[in-house]
Amino acid sequence: MRGRPTKDPYTRPAINTLERLHAELGGKILENRQEAESLREQMRHVEAVIKMLAPDYNLAKITVKRRATGKWFKRGTLYRKAVDVLRTATEPMTATELAWAVLAAGGIQTDDKKAVQILGQSIQSSLRNHAGKGVEQVNEGIPAKWQLTQT
């Protein structure tokens, strides 16, 4: 038996199970690191082929595609979440303010201002598409401020 034995003999199986789970999670982390290295190598090969076909091609302009998953990024939910925030807002809000409020309403905390700005751009696009159909822009300048349409 490793370590100090516990007084309660029934807690030892729980400790053993937790040790096994901890070891498995550590193994998954190691596997993911190895997979990441493999993917980086594949990306380097693709970049080399692109350079062979077009030597003057700028590889820096290729952006990494991130797949949005989860309930927040299903089609139409972002606009609905923004409208929910506008319902409780006391004054018109910019798209970036809406993005911060949508994340806060969903219990998501982040310090990544760039990611929130990108989310705000998505909200801005969605609000423009729905302008006059539930939401309206209240100012002429930039950044645009939005509120629900007054009925």
Secondary structure, 3 states (H helix, E strand, C coil): CCCCCCCCCCHHHHHHHHHHHHHHHHHHHHHHHHHHHHHHHHHHHHHHHHHHHCCCCCHHHCCCCCCCCCHHHCCCHHHHHHHHHHHHCCCCEEHHHHHHHHHHHCCCCCCCHHHHHHHHHHHHHHHHHCECCCEEECCCCCCCEEEECCC
